[in-house]
Amino acid sequence: MSDLEHSLLLDMLQWYRLQRHDFLNHWQVVMGNLQLQQPEKALGYMRELIRPQEEQKAGQIPVPVLSAILLSWIIRLRQNNVVTTLDYPEEMKLEDFWLNHWREEYGMGLFGYTRECLEVSERYKGFPDLNSEVYLFDEPEGFSCQFILEDEEKVLFDRTMRFTREVTE
């Protein structure tokens, strides 16, 4: 197992524990509303929880290392109270797309890039209404990733990294 895969596995185990804890807390809220004879409130809470989540989008990418890096990044941002959206072209959900766009060496570069972006977001911890946008773009024989961190008033950070035969910013 590579160092990257080991780090991602540790991240996934930590996030699993946190999500299980969150799930149990949500379950208690639903049960409490039902016990208080407030089924509409329980249903509303459940509907809010099942809205499309960015974690699901990350999981739809068929490259396990890429999907795991994105998932870890999104969850860490959420833990820092940064609401994150992930957007990428539909063709990136197809295995055939990644045959010509993914190389194993892109994994370490993307992992490092996400950690740098996390460090930046942590500098703004405590700011109200932090949002981030993560975009993946098609590049010849690769892809690029853009991270935008903003509050209600302005863009705080915007960085794009390309992952092609020559990794460039």
Beta strands, then each sheet from edge to edge (+ up, - down):
strand 1: 82-87
strand 2: 130-139
strand 3: 142-150
strand 4: 155-163
sheet 1: 1+ 2+ 3- 4+
end
